[in-house]
Amino acid sequence: DSFIQAAWTRRSRGELDKRPNRKSWKQRTNMYMRPFLFNVFFSKKFVHAKVMHRSISKVISVATTNVDDSYE
């Protein structure tokens, strides 16, 4: 049973104990394969959007709409 478990996970139980929070290959390379992140924030009065570069955490562009009219 333990052999099947180790073969299924491709890691031994000792290795799992050493690195419990190790990220997968996709999680580690996703930042470089998809470098841009698009954040949009909606509220009742405005919309805020920004484009960020993930690996260097630099904001590329920002767009905001402010609305003073209330829809009540």
N, C-alpha and C positions, 0 to 999 in steps of 0.2 A: 504494500500500500504506500509506504513512504517513497519507494522507487518511482512509482507512477506519479506521485505528487511532484517529485523533483524533476522528472522528465517533462511533466506537463508545464511547469512554470519555467523550466530551463535554468533554474537556480537551485542550489542546495539550501537546506534549511538554515545552515550556518551563515550563508551569504545573505539570506533574507533578514536575519537578526542583525547583521552588521550595518546594512543600509536599508532601513525601513521606509525612508521617504525619497528614495531615488526616483527621479522622473524618467519617463519612457523616452525613447529616441525621438518620437514625434513631438513630445512636449519640449524637449531640449532644442530641437531644430526649428520649431514652428516660428520662433521669433525672427529667424533669419530667412525662412522661406516665405513668410508673409510679414514683411517689415512694417506695413502701415496699419494703423488702428483708427477707426472712425467712431468717435463718441458723439452721441446726440442726446441732449437733455430737453425734455418737454415739460413745461409747466402751464398753468392757466394763463399766464401773461406773456411768456416769451419762449423762444426756441434757441438753444445754444448748441452749436456743432463745432467740433474741432477734429483735425487730422493730426495724428502723432506718429512719429517714427519710433518703433518699439525698441530697437536695440540701443539707440542713443537717447531715448526719452526726450526727444526734441519736438516741440509743437511746430508743425509745418504751416497750418492755416487755421483761422478761427472765423466763424460767422455767427452773428447774433441778430435776432429780431426782437425788438422791444415793442410791446403793444400797450398803449395807455388806456384804450377803451375797455370797459368792463362789460361782460355779456350777461349781467344779472337781470 
